[in-house]
């Protein structure tokens, strides 16, 4: 039996029942729907339906009735005939690799989207869909916490992924926007564990620097901390040197510092949402268990792995108990947690800012450099520098309405 294939494009003011009315016409002529997609921007509808219909009188009649129905509904209708060869070529595209590109910033300008899509075009990739992940922005009321994110679903073969990523990172640096590039596979859609560095990630300070100030050795410790974060000094050596400088500090100071820890913007929103959707969370830190457990209680974190301070007679000895939690140890704990949860390492996410976070960022299925040092940002898979920690949710594909359900609940 000979058949015709048509692509129907409908546009106009959206109102209830439009899709039902149009598909009812197709149903009367036993048309087979091959594909359907719909978008709505500012109550303006864009609907596409690809359908197959028996050639001849039935084919001509359905087009006439669809045009009449569109006119009746005050819509614009356009038909495009599709050859069988073109249709089969389109079907064969579904075997190609799929990727997700997420763009995040306080606000998104046309130039940022233009540059990102230009790279996608240069790589001969197709954009299947574009989805806004953040809520609509008022032009009158000023937002206390401005943020904007869109997600592009793309398809095709990428020969050199590192070159693609480098081009995206160059746009990120030049246009002050965050761009994440991920394979759209089963692991991305089934992530289960998120691990955080603590200092300068979950909290906006380096605790050891705070303790050093109270011990009167602030400048010395800060200099060592900065060199370690930049990767200029081995973390273990820097840790021992800083610990020695804290010798004699009163244990009572620890609670004082813990109670005034500055929680990073978006941290609570992120962790509450992760738990709501079934994720487990962990702190993997080169800092101290004392403060990790304080945050665990405050933010409802599931696991904490950090360094344990040695305390004798109510004061710090300048020493520590157990192994030093350095970069390699963080990666070991990430793998251990994944094994204990019986999940693939690709189902994990790691978030951190310093050089000692790179091993876990590179091991995780998704490694995110958060407001990180340049060396770390350049080496990580993805980065967030423009908004708060809840930006991680947009990289996972969550829309604001899904996130807001948590606070409403």
ZANUPA-136751 format. One record per residue (C-alpha): residue number from 1; x, y, z. Coordinates in pm, 1 decimal, decimal comma, padded with zeros to 6 digits, always signed. Layout:
REM residues N
NODE     n         xx         yy         zz
NODE   NUM          X          Y          Z
...
//
This chain:
REM residues 409
NODE     n         xx         yy         zz
NODE     1   +00000,0   +00000,0   +00000,0
NODE     2   +00142,8   +00337,4   -00103,3
NODE     3   +00164,1   +00599,5   +00170,2
NODE     4   +00261,5   +00964,2   +00205,3
NODE     5   +00459,9   +01121,3   +00488,5
NODE     6   +00395,2   +01480,1   +00598,1
NODE     7   +00532,9   +01711,5   +00863,9
NODE     8   +00262,4   +01940,0   +01001,5
NODE     9   +00386,3   +02259,3   +01174,3
NODE    10   +00131,5   +02452,4   +01377,8
NODE    11   +00187,9   +02792,2   +01539,5
NODE    12   -00035,2   +03044,6   +01713,1
NODE    13   -00190,6   +03145,3   +02044,2
NODE    14   -00205,3   +02850,5   +02282,1
NODE    15   -00534,3   +02743,0   +02435,3
NODE    16   -00669,2   +02420,3   +02588,8
NODE    17   -00767,6   +02140,9   +02351,6
NODE    18   -00558,6   +02235,7   +02044,9
NODE    19   -00355,6   +01915,5   +02027,8
NODE    20   -00665,2   +01705,7   +02092,7
NODE    21   -00857,1   +01875,9   +01809,9
NODE    22   -00578,2   +01830,4   +01554,6
NODE    23   -00499,4   +01468,9   +01642,2
NODE    24   -00871,4   +01388,5   +01627,5
NODE    25   -00865,7   +01485,7   +01259,3
NODE    26   -00569,3   +01253,6   +01201,9
NODE    27   -00750,3   +00975,6   +01388,4
NODE    28   -01052,7   +01003,0   +01153,6
NODE    29   -00825,2   +00913,7   +00859,2
NODE    30   -00631,4   +00636,9   +01042,3
NODE    31   -00306,8   +00836,1   +01019,1
NODE    32   +00000,0   +00695,0   +01191,1
NODE    33   +00188,1   +00949,2   +01403,9
NODE    34   +00563,2   +00902,0   +01346,9
NODE    35   +00680,6   +01185,2   +01572,8
NODE    36   +00528,3   +01468,9   +01774,4
NODE    37   +00675,3   +01760,5   +01968,8
NODE    38   +00541,8   +02077,5   +02127,6
NODE    39   +00687,7   +02394,5   +02281,5
NODE    40   +00520,1   +02694,5   +02440,0
NODE    41   +00680,5   +03036,4   +02482,1
NODE    42   +00473,5   +03321,7   +02629,2
NODE    43   +00147,1   +03138,6   +02548,6
NODE    44   +00254,9   +03097,8   +02185,2
NODE    45   +00233,4   +02739,5   +02063,7
NODE    46   +00475,2   +02563,5   +01829,6
NODE    47   +00356,4   +02209,4   +01751,8
NODE    48   +00506,3   +01961,7   +01508,6
NODE    49   +00345,0   +01631,9   +01402,3
NODE    50   +00501,6   +01394,6   +01149,2
NODE    51   +00245,9   +01145,8   +01022,2
NODE    52   +00199,9   +00873,2   +00761,7
NODE    53   -00124,8   +00847,7   +00562,2
NODE    54   -00252,9   +00632,6   +00275,9
NODE    55   -00179,3   +00798,2   -00061,6
NODE    56   -00459,9   +00929,9   -00280,9
NODE    57   -00796,9   +01066,3   -00173,9
NODE    58   -00738,3   +01006,0   +00194,8
NODE    59   -00408,2   +01196,5   +00182,6
NODE    60   -00565,0   +01500,5   +00012,2
NODE    61   -00868,9   +01497,0   +00240,9
NODE    62   -00672,0   +01494,0   +00567,2
NODE    63   -00465,0   +01794,1   +00457,8
NODE    64   -00781,1   +01988,6   +00371,4
NODE    65   -00947,3   +01902,9   +00702,3
NODE    66   -00636,7   +01990,2   +00902,6
NODE    67   -00616,4   +02329,1   +00730,4
NODE    68   -00983,6   +02392,1   +00806,3
NODE    69   -00940,9   +02289,5   +01171,4
NODE    70   -00633,5   +02516,6   +01206,4
NODE    71   -00829,4   +02808,3   +01057,6
NODE    72   -01116,4   +02735,7   +01296,5
NODE    73   -00872,1   +02743,5   +01592,1
NODE    74   -00703,2   +03062,8   +01462,5
NODE    75   -00374,1   +02882,1   +01404,3
NODE    76   -00121,7   +02888,3   +01122,0
NODE    77   -00061,3   +02548,7   +00957,2
NODE    78   +00221,3   +02451,0   +00724,7
NODE    79   +00271,3   +02111,3   +00556,7
NODE    80   +00603,0   +01968,2   +00434,0
NODE    81   +00608,9   +01643,0   +00235,7
NODE    82   +00883,7   +01405,7   +00353,1
NODE    83   +01035,6   +01148,7   +00119,4
NODE    84   +01081,9   +00793,4   +00242,5
NODE    85   +01458,4   +00831,6   +00191,8
NODE    86   +01472,8   +01147,3   +00405,4
NODE    87   +01260,1   +00984,8   +00671,6
NODE    88   +01487,9   +00679,0   +00691,0
NODE    89   +01796,3   +00903,9   +00711,1
NODE    90   +01630,5   +01084,8   +01000,9
NODE    91   +01547,8   +00753,5   +01171,6
NODE    92   +01909,7   +00641,1   +01139,7
NODE    93   +02026,2   +00950,6   +01328,8
NODE    94   +01885,2   +00802,9   +01649,3
NODE    95   +02179,0   +00562,2   +01663,1
NODE    96   +02425,2   +00850,5   +01699,9
NODE    97   +02577,4   +00956,1   +02030,0
NODE    98   +02377,6   +01193,7   +02247,3
NODE    99   +02512,1   +01470,3   +02471,9
NODE   100   +02381,6   +01734,9   +02705,9
NODE   101   +02520,2   +02088,3   +02712,3
NODE   102   +02404,7   +02296,6   +03010,6
NODE   103   +02455,5   +02673,7   +03017,9
NODE   104   +02434,2   +02845,7   +03358,5
NODE   105   +02478,3   +03207,0   +03463,5
NODE   106   +02324,4   +03489,2   +03662,1
NODE   107   +02165,3   +03594,3   +03333,0
NODE   108   +02202,9   +03457,4   +02982,4
NODE   109   +02265,5   +03687,3   +02687,7
NODE   110   +02225,0   +03612,3   +02318,1
NODE   111   +02602,2   +03627,7   +02262,9
NODE   112   +02663,4   +03342,5   +02509,1
NODE   113   +02404,4   +03115,7   +02347,6
NODE   114   +02526,3   +03216,4   +02001,8
NODE   115   +02888,2   +03121,3   +02073,5
NODE   116   +02792,8   +02786,2   +02228,6
NODE   117   +02563,8   +02689,7   +01940,4
NODE   118   +02829,1   +02802,6   +01690,5
NODE   119   +03070,5   +02542,0   +01829,4
NODE   120   +02794,9   +02279,2   +01813,5
NODE   121   +02733,0   +02368,9   +01448,2
NODE   122   +03105,2   +02363,8   +01361,2
NODE   123   +03120,9   +02005,9   +01493,7
NODE   124   +02827,4   +01905,6   +01266,0
NODE   125   +02610,8   +01820,3   +01564,4
NODE   126   +02232,1   +01847,9   +01568,9
NODE   127   +02039,3   +02021,2   +01846,2
NODE   128   +01736,5   +01802,8   +01918,8
NODE   129   +01584,0   +02023,5   +02187,6
NODE   130   +01645,2   +02330,2   +02403,7
NODE   131   +01490,8   +02340,0   +02750,1
NODE   132   +01482,7   +02624,4   +03002,6
NODE   133   +01559,4   +02497,0   +03353,7
NODE   134   +01509,4   +02815,8   +03553,9
NODE   135   +01186,0   +03002,9   +03618,9
NODE   136   +01074,5   +03312,1   +03431,0
NODE   137   +01245,9   +03637,5   +03525,5
NODE   138   +01063,1   +03957,3   +03612,2
NODE   139   +01184,0   +04271,7   +03434,6
NODE   140   +01037,8   +04490,7   +03710,5
NODE   141   +01116,7   +04318,9   +04040,3
NODE   142   +01486,8   +04275,9   +04113,3
NODE   143   +01581,5   +03920,0   +04206,0
NODE   144   +01773,0   +03862,7   +04526,7
NODE   145   +01946,9   +03560,5   +04373,7
NODE   146   +01949,3   +03589,6   +03992,1
NODE   147   +02018,2   +03269,5   +03799,1
NODE   148   +01941,8   +03137,5   +03453,9
NODE   149   +02001,0   +02800,5   +03289,8
NODE   150   +01913,9   +02626,0   +02964,5
NODE   151   +01983,0   +02267,9   +02858,6
NODE   152   +02062,3   +02166,4   +02501,3
NODE   153   +02017,8   +01805,1   +02393,1
NODE   154   +02255,7   +01739,5   +02102,5
NODE   155   +02330,0   +01442,7   +01881,6
NODE   156   +02614,2   +01331,3   +01652,6
NODE   157   +02970,6   +01202,0   +01643,1
NODE   158   +03238,5   +01404,0   +01822,0
NODE   159   +03583,1   +01303,9   +01701,2
NODE   160   +03788,4   +01503,9   +01951,3
NODE   161   +03596,5   +01557,4   +02275,3
NODE   162   +03886,0   +01742,3   +02438,5
NODE   163   +03884,2   +02003,0   +02160,2
NODE   164   +03507,0   +02044,4   +02197,2
NODE   165   +03542,9   +02088,2   +02575,0
NODE   166   +03831,6   +02334,4   +02539,1
NODE   167   +03625,4   +02551,9   +02303,9
NODE   168   +03337,2   +02554,0   +02552,7
NODE   169   +03571,8   +02641,8   +02841,2
NODE   170   +03715,9   +02929,6   +02635,9
NODE   171   +03362,8   +03067,9   +02592,0
NODE   172   +03304,2   +03020,8   +02964,6
NODE   173   +03611,6   +03228,3   +03052,7
NODE   174   +03554,2   +03501,5   +02794,6
NODE   175   +03179,5   +03550,1   +02846,5
NODE   176   +03147,0   +03480,2   +03220,7
NODE   177   +02913,1   +03182,4   +03190,2
NODE   178   +02928,4   +02820,6   +03306,4
NODE   179   +02904,4   +02547,1   +03042,8
NODE   180   +02883,2   +02176,4   +03125,6
NODE   181   +02919,8   +01901,7   +02864,0
NODE   182   +02806,4   +01546,2   +02945,9
NODE   183   +02729,3   +01226,5   +02763,8
NODE   184   +02356,6   +01160,3   +02775,2
NODE   185   +02368,0   +00798,6   +02885,4
NODE   186   +02199,2   +00571,4   +03137,8
NODE   187   +02448,5   +00667,8   +03410,6
NODE   188   +02372,8   +01040,1   +03378,8
NODE   189   +02004,8   +00970,8   +03430,7
NODE   190   +02068,6   +00742,5   +03728,8
NODE   191   +02319,4   +00927,1   +03946,6
NODE   192   +02289,2   +00835,1   +04313,5
NODE   193   +02578,1   +00980,2   +04517,3
NODE   194   +02708,3   +01338,7   +04550,2
NODE   195   +03034,8   +01401,4   +04738,4
NODE   196   +03147,8   +01747,7   +04848,1
NODE   197   +03470,9   +01903,0   +04955,8
NODE   198   +03400,5   +02108,6   +05268,5
NODE   199   +03624,1   +02416,9   +05295,4
NODE   200   +03552,3   +02678,5   +05024,2
NODE   201   +03287,3   +02447,6   +04877,8
NODE   202   +03013,4   +02366,7   +05132,0
NODE   203   +03135,8   +02656,5   +05345,4
NODE   204   +03288,3   +02985,6   +05234,4
NODE   205   +03604,3   +02969,9   +05442,0
NODE   206   +03908,5   +02756,1   +05512,4
NODE   207   +03856,8   +02636,3   +05870,4
NODE   208   +04225,3   +02585,9   +05933,6
NODE   209   +04280,5   +02952,4   +05848,3
NODE   210   +04010,4   +03051,1   +06098,5
NODE   211   +04176,9   +02843,4   +06369,3
NODE   212   +04514,2   +02989,7   +06280,8
NODE   213   +04385,6   +03345,4   +06326,3
NODE   214   +04267,9   +03257,9   +06676,1
NODE   215   +04602,9   +03091,7   +06746,2
NODE   216   +04790,5   +03403,2   +06631,4
NODE   217   +04954,0   +03233,4   +06331,5
NODE   218   +04706,8   +03341,8   +06063,1
NODE   219   +04947,8   +03476,1   +05802,8
NODE   220   +05180,4   +03176,3   +05820,2
NODE   221   +04899,2   +02922,6   +05783,2
NODE   222   +04717,1   +03117,3   +05507,9
NODE   223   +05032,1   +03126,9   +05297,7
NODE   224   +05074,2   +02749,2   +05327,0
NODE   225   +04700,9   +02689,6   +05257,1
NODE   226   +04705,4   +02901,5   +04941,1
NODE   227   +05018,6   +02729,7   +04809,6
NODE   228   +04857,0   +02389,9   +04871,7
NODE   229   +04530,2   +02487,9   +04700,6
NODE   230   +04724,3   +02608,1   +04397,0
NODE   231   +04908,2   +02275,4   +04386,4
NODE   232   +05246,6   +02434,7   +04461,5
NODE   233   +05306,9   +02231,2   +04779,6
NODE   234   +05231,1   +01864,8   +04846,0
NODE   235   +04908,0   +01852,1   +05048,5
NODE   236   +05037,4   +01610,2   +05313,1
NODE   237   +05344,2   +01821,2   +05382,2
NODE   238   +05140,5   +02141,0   +05398,9
NODE   239   +04889,2   +01973,7   +05630,6
NODE   240   +05157,0   +01866,7   +05878,9
NODE   241   +05318,7   +02210,5   +05875,7
NODE   242   +04987,8   +02387,6   +05938,3
NODE   243   +04885,7   +02144,5   +06212,0
NODE   244   +05210,7   +02203,2   +06398,9
NODE   245   +05139,2   +02576,1   +06404,9
NODE   246   +04805,8   +02511,3   +06583,4
NODE   247   +04968,1   +02339,7   +06881,1
NODE   248   +04825,5   +02462,0   +07211,6
NODE   249   +04500,3   +02609,0   +07074,6
NODE   250   +04213,7   +02557,2   +07322,9
NODE   251   +03950,1   +02297,9   +07235,6
NODE   252   +03676,6   +02547,5   +07332,9
NODE   253   +03762,4   +02751,2   +07023,1
NODE   254   +03637,5   +02471,3   +06793,4
NODE   255   +03270,7   +02512,5   +06889,8
NODE   256   +03298,3   +02888,0   +06853,5
NODE   257   +03431,9   +02852,2   +06497,8
NODE   258   +03175,5   +02584,2   +06406,2
NODE   259   +02878,8   +02798,3   +06508,1
NODE   260   +02976,5   +03079,2   +06272,4
NODE   261   +03070,8   +02873,1   +05966,3
NODE   262   +02942,5   +03058,1   +05655,9
NODE   263   +02733,1   +02807,2   +05460,5
NODE   264   +02769,8   +02851,1   +05083,8
NODE   265   +02475,7   +03007,7   +04899,8
NODE   266   +02249,1   +02737,9   +04757,8
NODE   267   +02395,1   +02455,1   +04970,6
NODE   268   +02079,5   +02383,3   +05169,6
NODE   269   +01858,2   +02409,4   +04858,8
NODE   270   +02087,0   +02162,9   +04681,2
NODE   271   +02114,0   +01904,7   +04958,3
NODE   272   +01744,2   +01915,6   +05049,0
NODE   273   +01658,1   +01856,3   +04682,3
NODE   274   +01911,2   +01574,2   +04644,6
NODE   275   +01766,6   +01392,1   +04945,1
NODE   276   +01410,6   +01446,6   +04822,4
NODE   277   +01498,2   +01270,9   +04495,9
NODE   278   +01681,4   +00981,8   +04662,5
NODE   279   +02049,8   +01081,3   +04643,7
NODE   280   +02304,3   +01008,3   +04914,5
NODE   281   +02547,2   +01285,3   +05012,4
NODE   282   +02896,2   +01286,7   +05161,5
NODE   283   +03165,7   +01524,4   +05281,4
NODE   284   +03512,5   +01417,8   +05165,9
NODE   285   +03741,0   +01677,4   +05315,0
NODE   286   +04102,1   +01757,6   +05388,0
NODE   287   +03958,9   +01959,5   +05678,0
NODE   288   +03849,7   +01823,9   +06014,0
NODE   289   +03584,1   +01577,1   +06128,4
NODE   290   +03481,5   +01813,6   +06411,5
NODE   291   +03344,0   +02063,1   +06159,9
NODE   292   +03235,2   +01796,5   +05912,2
NODE   293   +03008,7   +01640,4   +06177,2
NODE   294   +02873,2   +01984,3   +06268,2
NODE   295   +02773,5   +02038,0   +05903,4
NODE   296   +02644,1   +01682,3   +05881,3
NODE   297   +02397,4   +01765,3   +06157,3
NODE   298   +02305,6   +02106,7   +06017,0
NODE   299   +02261,7   +02005,1   +05651,9
NODE   300   +02164,1   +01638,0   +05696,0
NODE   301   +02469,5   +01493,7   +05518,7
NODE   302   +02484,0   +01112,7   +05505,8
NODE   303   +02860,4   +01046,3   +05533,9
NODE   304   +03168,8   +01234,7   +05655,7
NODE   305   +03534,0   +01149,6   +05589,1
NODE   306   +03791,2   +01404,5   +05707,1
NODE   307   +04096,1   +01446,5   +05930,8
NODE   308   +04066,5   +01398,0   +06304,4
NODE   309   +04234,7   +01648,2   +06534,1
NODE   310   +04439,4   +01514,5   +06824,0
NODE   311   +04330,9   +01682,2   +07148,2
NODE   312   +04489,4   +01632,8   +07491,2
NODE   313   +04415,3   +01814,0   +07816,2
NODE   314   +04168,2   +02044,6   +07641,4
NODE   315   +04409,4   +02168,7   +07374,6
NODE   316   +04525,3   +02078,3   +07022,8
NODE   317   +04854,5   +01892,2   +07020,3
NODE   318   +04946,4   +01997,1   +06668,0
NODE   319   +04896,9   +01636,4   +06559,9
NODE   320   +04620,7   +01426,2   +06404,9
NODE   321   +04475,6   +01076,0   +06434,1
NODE   322   +04465,1   +00821,4   +06150,1
NODE   323   +04557,6   +00874,4   +05786,7
NODE   324   +04572,1   +01218,5   +05629,2
NODE   325   +04275,1   +01273,0   +05398,5
NODE   326   +04451,5   +01409,9   +05091,8
NODE   327   +04343,8   +01411,0   +04727,8
NODE   328   +04410,8   +01042,6   +04669,6
NODE   329   +04232,5   +00950,0   +04991,9
NODE   330   +03924,9   +01146,2   +04882,6
NODE   331   +03915,6   +00945,9   +04559,5
NODE   332   +03951,2   +00622,2   +04760,7
NODE   333   +03655,7   +00718,7   +04980,9
NODE   334   +03448,8   +00807,0   +04673,5
NODE   335   +03514,1   +00461,0   +04528,7
NODE   336   +03445,7   +00298,1   +04867,3
NODE   337   +03108,8   +00469,1   +04900,3
NODE   338   +03013,7   +00370,6   +04544,9
NODE   339   +03110,1   +00008,9   +04615,8
NODE   340   +02915,9   +00004,9   +04942,5
NODE   341   +02609,2   +00143,4   +04764,5
NODE   342   +02652,3   -00111,8   +04482,3
NODE   343   +02653,1   +00157,6   +04215,4
NODE   344   +02885,4   +00222,6   +03922,9
NODE   345   +03140,8   +00502,4   +03971,2
NODE   346   +02974,0   +00673,7   +03672,2
NODE   347   +02668,8   +00724,6   +03893,5
NODE   348   +02863,9   +00950,9   +04128,8
NODE   349   +02922,2   +01326,8   +04139,0
NODE   350   +03209,3   +01507,8   +04309,7
NODE   351   +03223,4   +01881,4   +04383,8
NODE   352   +03532,7   +02070,1   +04499,3
NODE   353   +03750,4   +02375,9   +04451,9
NODE   354   +04115,7   +02287,1   +04520,3
NODE   355   +04400,4   +02093,7   +04361,6
NODE   356   +04355,9   +01815,2   +04618,4
NODE   357   +04000,5   +01765,1   +04485,0
NODE   358   +04113,7   +01678,2   +04131,8
NODE   359   +04156,6   +01301,5   +04191,6
NODE   360   +03793,4   +01265,0   +04302,3
NODE   361   +03666,2   +01512,9   +04040,2
NODE   362   +03831,3   +01310,8   +03765,2
NODE   363   +03719,2   +00975,1   +03907,4
NODE   364   +03351,6   +01065,3   +03949,6
NODE   365   +03096,3   +01025,3   +03672,7
NODE   366   +03055,9   +01403,3   +03690,6
NODE   367   +03329,9   +01617,0   +03845,4
NODE   368   +03237,0   +01980,9   +03914,2
NODE   369   +03491,7   +02249,8   +03999,2
NODE   370   +03304,5   +02496,9   +04219,4
NODE   371   +03432,0   +02857,6   +04220,7
NODE   372   +03766,9   +02688,2   +04177,7
NODE   373   +04125,0   +02795,9   +04121,9
NODE   374   +04214,9   +02831,2   +03749,1
NODE   375   +04427,7   +02514,7   +03748,1
NODE   376   +04141,5   +02311,7   +03895,0
NODE   377   +03876,3   +02464,1   +03667,7
NODE   378   +04083,9   +02389,6   +03357,4
NODE   379   +04135,9   +02026,5   +03463,3
NODE   380   +03781,6   +01939,7   +03575,6
NODE   381   +03502,3   +01800,2   +03357,7
NODE   382   +03260,2   +02083,8   +03446,2
NODE   383   +03261,2   +02398,3   +03654,7
NODE   384   +03026,5   +02637,9   +03832,5
NODE   385   +03155,8   +02988,0   +03900,7
NODE   386   +02864,0   +03218,3   +03823,6
NODE   387   +02601,0   +03114,5   +04082,1
NODE   388   +02564,0   +02920,2   +04408,4
NODE   389   +02606,5   +02553,8   +04489,7
NODE   390   +02250,5   +02472,3   +04381,9
NODE   391   +02375,0   +02521,7   +04024,8
NODE   392   +02467,1   +02152,9   +04048,7
NODE   393   +02094,8   +02076,0   +04015,8
NODE   394   +02080,9   +02232,3   +03669,4
NODE   395   +02371,5   +02014,0   +03557,2
NODE   396   +02158,1   +01719,0   +03668,9
NODE   397   +01871,0   +01844,7   +03452,2
NODE   398   +01634,7   +01958,6   +03728,3
NODE   399   +01393,7   +02243,8   +03654,9
NODE   400   +01314,1   +02508,7   +03917,5
NODE   401   +00957,6   +02378,4   +03948,9
NODE   402   +01095,8   +02035,2   +04049,6
NODE   403   +01332,8   +02199,2   +04298,7
NODE   404   +01064,0   +02425,5   +04443,7
NODE   405   +00847,9   +02120,2   +04516,0
NODE   406   +01093,8   +02036,0   +04792,9
NODE   407   +01059,0   +02365,4   +04980,0
NODE   408   +00682,9   +02363,2   +04929,6
NODE   409   +00667,1   +02011,3   +05071,6
//
